[in-house]
Amino acid sequence: MAPLVVPRHVLGGTSDQAPSDKLRIACVGVGGMGKNYLAGCKDEEIVALCDLDHEFSAPVFKLYPRARLYKDFREMFDKEEKNFDALIVATPDHWHSHLALAGLAMNKHLYNAKPITRTIAEARKVKAAVLASKATTKASIQDSRTSYARATTELLLSGVIGPIYEIHFWTGTYSPSGLERPAEAQTPPAGMNWDQWCGPSPARPYHKTYHYGNWRPWWDFGTGTVGDFGCHALQMFHDELEMGAPDWVTATACQAFSLAGRVENTECMSIANIVQWHLPARGNHPDAMVFFYDGGLTPPRPPSMPAEVAMPGSGIMFVGEKGVQISAYYGGNPWLPFGAQPRPGQQVRGLPGGWLLPENRFKDFKQPDPCLPRCEKPDHYTEWVRQCKAGQKSITPVEFACGLTEFALIGALAQRRYSMPDAPAVGEAGKGSGAGGGRNRREAKVLLWDSKAMRFTNDEQANDFVDTPYRKEWDYKV
């Protein structure tokens, strides 16, 4: 007997979608960003939900009463593998690669939180697995391919400001940072397996500074602001400018002090940071510098910027041979973020894709006509669902995001290396020099990156962070 397939028009309802048409979804990591990812797929069949903290996730569980609940993703995969088609990965960064690889090994479609992984080596493993898979994947870069993001890319690709030799992008810091490891061991939420939350990373005593939601600046679990927010900006220009990989990177950071003295924050991102990547000449592109700033820092003002205009609090600035383009961090005009419409009486400088300087040179230049494929933000999750059902690639596939992730992680690694003291040379103990040398100064060492070999050629301590070892008991094999 043929299987019964009920057409959607027979059932009607709010989604007007038959059960047999729905994508069956499982999600790991529910209480945090997973809540938003699931909401974007609410019209599909949410089969299973997994989170270590059921108390924190309870409000989300209530929204999907038919979903089976789990605390251990291994149990969920064992019991539910045949019952779902697609996996949402919404955990902290240090679990991303394990879960993505497991989902792909089960031939599941994948929606993956960015950054795609916590380490460079993981990004390459996931990219290889995605390219070898027929699954439909998508990265959680919600503004990617929106009209405002595309307008920025199209303005850049017009070539109006000439070849690009500097790129600056900057944003705030959104988590408590510049901290020492908490000395107090607190009690985790009832029923939560904290050791599993730490998972493949080093075990740390439970503290609320990690959970709920403040794990991002801690290098054992997160990737700092550049890892968290880098993909949101890079998606507009990384591939278009053929950036590939840098040949060197360096970073500096502020030093935190408390009333007790200097804060040794070697395990945590600093409050404010600057990362510099160098790009060799590629194709028609000259060699270039890329700069990232957070914690309230901004790039130097371009000389052509009118004095009465303040530098935007976040944004992207492209410096070319003929001029400058300043755009919003997520794309679009810097004064109208997210494609917003002008307020009554608001005088907006620039074009939909950005503001060109000097103004008198570009006063007659018009925004280029739209030419790139688009996916508006309200359609971000539903586009993934449609493409899963059609067996087609999404507009922001994970392999694309792996390239963005690796570029950002090279910067995050430079930040982490900057915070670490150098191992003293033989006979030099106590003298202090190098990246962490001396109690009152640090030197921003230039780390030479060999992308093909996936290693730094001049710093073994930095290489320790390229592919960090896992704790054996949580080295989940797929």
C-alpha positions in Angstrom: 0.0 0.0 0.0 1.4 3.4 -0.9 2.1 5.8 2.1 -0.7 8.2 2.9 0.3 11.8 2.0 -2.2 14.4 2.8 -2.0 17.5 0.7 -1.6 20.7 2.6 -4.8 22.3 1.3 -6.9 19.6 2.9 -5.7 20.5 6.4 -5.6 24.2 6.4 -4.6 25.6 9.8 -2.3 28.5 10.6 0.7 27.1 8.6 -1.5 25.5 5.9 1.0 22.7 5.8 0.4 19.0 5.9 2.4 16.9 8.4 4.0 15.0 5.6 5.3 18.3 4.1 7.0 19.3 7.3 10.7 19.2 8.0 11.4 17.1 11.1 13.8 19.0 13.3 16.0 18.2 16.4 17.8 20.9 18.3 20.8 20.8 20.7 21.1 24.0 22.8 17.6 25.3 23.5 17.6 27.9 26.3 19.9 30.5 24.6 20.1 31.3 20.9 18.3 28.0 20.1 15.1 29.6 21.2 15.3 32.1 18.3 16.4 29.5 15.8 13.5 27.3 16.7 11.0 30.2 16.5 12.1 30.7 12.9 11.2 27.1 12.2 8.0 26.9 14.3 5.8 25.8 11.5 7.9 22.6 11.0 7.7 19.5 13.2 10.0 20.0 16.2 10.7 16.3 17.1 13.4 16.5 19.9 15.0 19.1 22.0 18.2 18.7 24.0 19.6 21.0 26.7 21.7 20.3 29.8 19.8 22.9 31.8 16.1 22.0 31.7 15.3 24.7 34.2 16.7 27.4 32.0 15.1 25.9 28.9 11.7 25.2 30.4 10.0 28.2 28.8 11.1 27.0 25.3 10.1 23.4 26.0 6.6 24.6 26.7 6.3 26.1 23.2 6.8 22.6 21.7 4.8 20.2 23.8 5.1 17.3 21.4 8.9 17.4 21.3 10.7 14.7 23.2 13.2 16.2 25.7 16.7 15.1 26.4 19.7 16.3 28.5 22.4 14.2 26.7 22.6 14.6 22.9 24.2 11.2 22.6 21.0 9.6 24.0 18.9 11.8 21.7 20.9 10.8 18.6 20.7 7.1 19.6 16.9 7.2 20.1 15.8 9.8 17.5 18.2 9.3 14.5 15.4 7.9 12.3 12.9 10.4 13.5 14.4 13.7 12.3 15.7 15.2 9.1 17.5 18.3 10.2 19.7 19.3 13.2 20.0 22.7 14.7 23.2 23.3 16.6 22.9 26.2 19.1 25.3 25.3 21.8 28.3 27.3 23.0 31.2 27.4 20.5 33.2 24.6 22.0 30.6 22.0 21.1 29.8 23.2 17.6 32.2 21.0 15.6 31.3 17.8 17.5 27.6 18.2 16.9 27.9 19.5 13.3 30.1 16.5 12.4 27.7 14.1 14.1 24.7 15.5 12.3 26.5 15.3 8.9 27.6 11.7 9.7 23.9 10.9 10.1 23.1 12.6 6.8 21.0 15.3 8.5 20.5 18.8 7.2 22.3 21.3 9.4 21.6 24.8 10.7 24.8 25.8 12.6 25.4 28.7 15.0 28.3 30.9 14.0 31.2 30.9 14.5 31.0 27.5 12.9 33.7 26.2 15.2 36.0 27.2 18.1 39.3 26.3 16.5 40.8 26.7 13.0 41.4 22.9 12.7 37.7 22.2 13.5 36.6 24.7 10.8 38.6 22.8 8.2 37.2 19.5 9.4 33.6 20.7 9.2 34.1 22.3 5.8 35.5 19.1 4.4 32.5 17.1 5.9 30.0 19.6 4.5 31.6 19.5 1.0 31.5 15.7 1.1 27.8 15.7 2.1 24.6 16.2 0.2 22.9 17.8 3.2 21.5 21.4 3.0 23.4 23.5 5.5 23.0 27.1 6.7 25.0 29.4 9.1 23.3 31.6 11.6 24.4 34.9 9.9 20.9 36.3 9.9 21.7 39.5 8.0 23.6 37.7 5.3 22.2 38.3 1.8 19.6 40.9 3.0 19.0 43.9 0.8 21.0 46.2 3.1 24.0 43.8 3.2 23.8 43.3 -0.6 23.6 47.0 -1.1 27.0 47.4 0.7 28.6 44.6 -1.3 27.2 46.0 -4.6 28.5 49.5 -3.8 31.9 48.0 -3.0 32.0 45.9 -6.2 31.1 49.0 -8.3 34.8 49.9 -7.9 34.0 53.5 -7.4 36.6 54.0 -4.6 39.2 52.0 -6.5 41.3 49.1 -5.3 41.0 48.5 -1.6 44.1 48.6 0.6 42.5 49.0 4.1 39.4 47.4 5.7 38.2 48.4 9.1 35.3 46.9 11.0 34.3 47.7 14.6 31.6 46.9 17.2 31.0 46.9 20.9 31.9 44.3 23.6 28.8 42.5 24.8 30.0 40.2 27.6 31.8 40.8 30.9 35.5 40.7 29.8 39.0 41.3 31.0 38.4 38.8 33.9 40.5 36.4 35.9 39.1 32.9 36.3 36.5 32.9 39.1 38.0 31.6 42.3 34.6 30.7 43.8 33.0 27.3 42.9 29.3 27.7 42.7 26.5 25.1 42.5 25.2 24.4 39.0 21.5 24.5 38.3 19.6 21.4 39.6 20.0 18.4 37.4 22.6 19.9 35.1 25.7 17.9 34.2 28.3 20.7 34.4 31.1 18.4 33.4 29.3 17.6 30.1 28.8 21.4 29.6 32.5 21.8 29.7 32.7 18.8 27.5 35.8 18.6 25.2 37.3 21.8 26.8 39.2 21.9 30.1 37.0 21.3 33.1 36.3 24.5 35.1 34.3 24.7 38.3 30.8 25.9 37.7 30.2 29.7 38.0 27.5 32.0 36.7 30.1 34.0 34.8 30.1 31.1 32.2 26.4 30.0 32.3 24.0 31.7 31.6 25.3 33.1 28.4 28.5 34.8 29.4 30.9 32.1 28.1 31.8 33.9 24.9 34.9 35.8 26.1 36.4 32.7 27.7 38.9 31.1 25.3 38.1 27.6 26.6 34.5 27.9 25.5 34.1 30.9 23.2 36.0 32.9 20.6 35.6 36.5 21.8 33.9 39.3 20.1 35.8 38.9 16.8 34.8 35.2 16.7 31.2 36.0 17.7 30.6 39.0 15.5 33.3 38.7 12.8 31.1 36.6 10.4 28.4 39.2 10.4 30.6 41.8 8.8 33.0 39.5 6.8 30.1 37.9 4.9 29.8 41.1 2.8 33.3 41.3 1.5 35.6 38.4 2.4 34.9 36.4 -0.7 34.3 39.4 -3.0 37.7 40.8 -2.2 39.3 37.3 -2.5 40.7 37.7 1.0 41.3 34.0 1.6 43.8 33.7 4.4 46.2 36.4 5.8 50.0 35.8 5.8 50.4 37.4 9.2 48.3 38.6 12.1 48.8 40.6 15.3 46.7 41.9 18.1 46.8 44.2 21.0 44.4 44.6 24.0 43.9 46.8 27.0 45.1 45.7 30.4 42.5 45.5 33.1 43.2 46.6 36.7 41.2 46.3 39.8 41.7 47.8 43.2 43.7 44.8 44.0 46.0 45.4 41.1 46.6 44.0 37.6 44.0 41.5 36.4 45.7 38.4 34.8 43.1 37.7 32.2 45.0 35.1 30.1 41.9 32.9 29.9 39.4 35.7 29.0 39.2 38.2 26.2 40.2 41.7 27.2 37.7 44.6 27.4 38.9 46.4 24.3 41.0 44.8 21.5 42.5 45.5 18.1 43.3 42.8 15.6 45.4 43.4 12.4 45.5 40.9 9.5 47.8 41.4 6.5 46.6 40.2 3.1 49.2 39.7 0.3 48.3 40.9 -3.2 45.8 38.6 -4.8 44.6 38.7 -8.4 43.6 42.3 -9.1 43.7 43.2 -5.4 46.7 45.0 -3.9 48.1 43.9 -0.6 45.9 45.2 2.2 45.5 45.5 5.9 42.3 44.4 7.7 41.6 45.9 11.2 39.0 44.8 13.8 38.2 46.9 16.9 35.8 46.3 19.9 35.1 47.6 23.3 34.3 51.1 22.1 37.4 51.6 20.0 36.9 52.9 16.4 39.3 53.4 13.5 41.0 56.7 12.9 38.7 59.2 11.2 39.5 59.5 7.5 40.7 63.0 6.7 37.9 63.6 4.2 35.2 63.0 6.9 33.4 66.3 7.8 34.3 67.4 11.2 30.7 67.9 12.3 29.9 64.2 11.7 30.7 61.7 14.5 32.3 58.4 13.7 29.6 55.7 13.9 29.7 53.5 17.0 30.0 50.4 14.9 30.5 49.9 11.2 32.8 48.9 8.3 35.1 51.3 6.5 36.8 50.4 3.1 39.7 52.6 2.2 40.5 52.6 -1.6 42.8 54.4 -3.9 40.1 56.9 -4.9 38.0 57.3 -1.7 36.4 55.8 1.3 33.2 53.8 1.9 31.6 53.7 5.4 28.8 51.2 5.9 26.8 49.9 8.8 28.3 46.9 10.6 25.6 44.5 9.3 25.4 46.3 6.0 23.6 49.3 4.5 23.9 53.0 5.2 25.7 53.7 8.5 22.9 56.0 9.6 20.2 53.6 8.8 21.2 50.2 10.2 19.3 47.1 9.2 17.7 48.9 6.3 15.7 51.2 8.5 13.8 54.1 6.9 14.8 57.7 7.8 13.0 59.3 10.7 10.8 62.3 10.0 13.1 65.2 9.3 16.3 63.0 9.4 18.9 64.1 6.8 20.7 61.0 5.7 24.1 61.2 4.2 25.2 58.7 1.6 23.6 55.8 -0.3 21.7 52.7 0.7 25.0 50.7 0.6 27.1 53.2 2.4 28.6 56.7 2.6 31.2 57.7 0.1 34.0 60.2 0.9 35.0 62.7 0.0 31.4 63.8 -0.5 32.1 66.3 -3.2 33.9 63.7 -5.3 31.0 61.3 -5.2 28.0 63.6 -4.9 26.6 62.5 -8.3 27.3 58.8 -7.9 24.2 56.6 -7.6 23.7 53.3 -5.8 24.2 50.5 -8.2 21.2 48.5 -9.3 20.6 45.3 -7.3 22.3 42.4 -9.0 23.1 39.8 -6.3 20.7 37.2 -4.9 18.9 38.2 -1.8 17.3 36.6 1.3 15.5 39.1 3.6 15.9 38.7 7.3 12.3 37.5 8.0 13.0 34.7 5.4 16.3 33.6 6.9 15.1 30.4 8.6 12.3 29.6 6.2 14.8 29.8 3.2 16.8 27.0 4.9 13.7 24.9 5.4 12.6 25.3 1.8 16.1 24.4 0.5 16.2 21.3 2.8 12.9 20.1 1.3 14.1 20.8 -2.2 17.5 19.2 -1.6 19.2 22.5 -2.7 22.1 24.6 -1.3 21.0 27.5 1.0 22.1 31.0 0.3 24.5 31.0 3.3 25.9 27.5 3.4 28.1 26.3 6.2 31.1 25.8 3.9 31.0 29.5 3.1 30.8 30.4 6.8 33.8 28.1 7.5 36.0 30.5 5.5 34.7 33.5 7.4 35.1 31.6 10.7 38.7 30.7 10.0 39.6 34.3 9.2 38.0 35.5 12.4 39.5 32.7 14.5 43.0 33.6 13.3 42.4 37.0 14.8 40.9 35.6 18.0 44.0 33.3 18.3 46.3 36.4 18.0 44.3 38.0 20.8 44.7 35.0 23.0 48.4 34.7 22.2 48.9 38.4 23.1 47.6 37.7 26.6 50.0 34.8 27.2 53.5 35.2 28.6 56.3 33.9 26.5 58.1 30.8 27.8 61.5 32.2 29.0 64.5 31.3 26.9 67.2 29.3 28.6 69.0 31.6 31.0 66.5 34.4 30.5 63.9 33.5 33.2 62.7 36.6 35.0 64.0 39.1 32.5 60.7 39.4 30.6 60.3 40.1 26.9 58.0 39.2 24.0 54.3 39.0 23.8 53.8 38.9 27.6 57.2 40.0 28.7 57.4 42.3 31.7 54.6 43.0 34.2 53.8 46.4 32.8 54.2 46.1 29.0 53.4 43.6 26.3 54.7 43.5 22.8 52.3 42.7 19.9 54.2 39.9 18.2 53.5 39.4 14.5 52.4 35.8 13.9 53.4 34.5 10.5 50.6 32.2 9.2 51.2 29.4 6.8 47.6 28.6 5.7 48.6 25.5 3.7 50.4 23.9 6.6 47.8 25.3 9.0 50.4 26.6 11.4 52.3 29.7 12.5 55.9 29.5 11.4 57.4 31.6 14.2 55.4 30.8 17.4 54.8 27.4 18.8 52.7 28.7 21.7 50.3 30.1 19.1 50.2 26.7 17.3 49.0 25.2 20.5 45.7 27.0 19.9 45.2 26.0 16.3 44.0 22.5 17.2 43.5 22.2 20.9 43.2 18.7 22.4 39.9 17.4 23.7 39.3 15.8 27.1 39.2 12.1 26.3 36.0 11.4 28.1 34.2 14.0 26.0 36.0 13.5 22.7 32.8 12.5 21.0 33.4 10.3 18.0 31.1 10.3 15.0 
